[in-house]
Amino acid sequence: MSTLPPMQPLDYALVDVFAERSLEGNCLAIFTNGTGLSTAQMQALAREMNLPETTFIIPDQDEREGVHVRIFTVQEELPFAGHPTLGTASWLYLNRPELRERGNVTLRLKAGDITVTFEQPSNNEAGVFGTMRQLDPFFGMVHSREEVATAINVPLEDLDASLPIQTVSTGLAFCIVPLASMAAIGRLCIPQGSAQAYLAKTDAKFFYCTTRADAASGADFHSRMQFYNGEDPATGSASGCAISYLVRHGVVPGGRATVLEQGVEIHRPSRIHVSATVKGEVVSDVFVGGRTISVASGRFFQR
């Protein structure tokens, strides 16, 4: 029997993030007024939604300097995540005229303030295109290729031998794993038991695997992120880490607009637009953008 106290009716919205059209990209649930909810209630609602992430907007009297937002997976609260940040800011932009007038929305997250800037939508475009500037990256440990291969259950030859496996964080730490080919990434099936056991001993939270995309796809890189809640259709936080990694190691020139595709294997194709600059070994100006499309709204009733 649940020990959670009763909740008042709660409105929520569903948006598809990093989507070129509805029912693609990464779906996000947004509870549009989480005032008065406890952490336990937010976590229970995130489990009920059973999506990669669920966010809760905590309205304040004055939101000109930023809107307080909390982010949850089905298991835990996160200090930062990319698709919830972009999706929630996009919903606010579309539904709060006083915020839309400025052309940008700032979210106050546990990891810090993140501002999303929006392009003025045209009449024939679905949703809205926004770009967030993520925190400057932190580059962590370089991982053993042999240990990572064992942890994610891939043969050594599926790893790109020309690049290191390294932890990068722009608010959430990912172990960036460069794979050798599209064939290698297509075979990826990470066993979560061994993956989580390995990650628990490192400075990374999740694995993020990437390789060069097929030229015909229109994308530059093809990525996958498999974690305890299955496979993520689009991972905005990891995409900021990935472009920081690619720029730092000379794979992509600093400042070049780059497109990552993700979610193809699970029939939720996503397009993530990224860029970062580099000066010496210092990477900064990490931008991650994409389109958000509203797809549904609903209400949880009082119980």
ABEGO torsion letter per residue (X at the ends): XBABBBBBBBBBBBBBBGBABBGBEBBBBBBABABGBBAAAAAAAAAAAGBABBBBBBBBABAAAEBBBBBBBAABBBABBAAAAAAAAAAAAAABAAAAAAGBBBBBBAAEBBBBBBBBBBAABBEBBBBBBBBBBBBBBBBBAAAAAAAAGBBAAABBAABBBBBBBAGBBBBBBBBABAAAAAABBBBAAAAAAAAAABABABBBBBBBBBAAAGBABBBBBBBAAEBBABBAAAAAAAAAAAAAAGABBBGBBBBBBBGAAAGBBBBBBBBBBBBEABBBGBBBBEBBBBABBBBBBBX
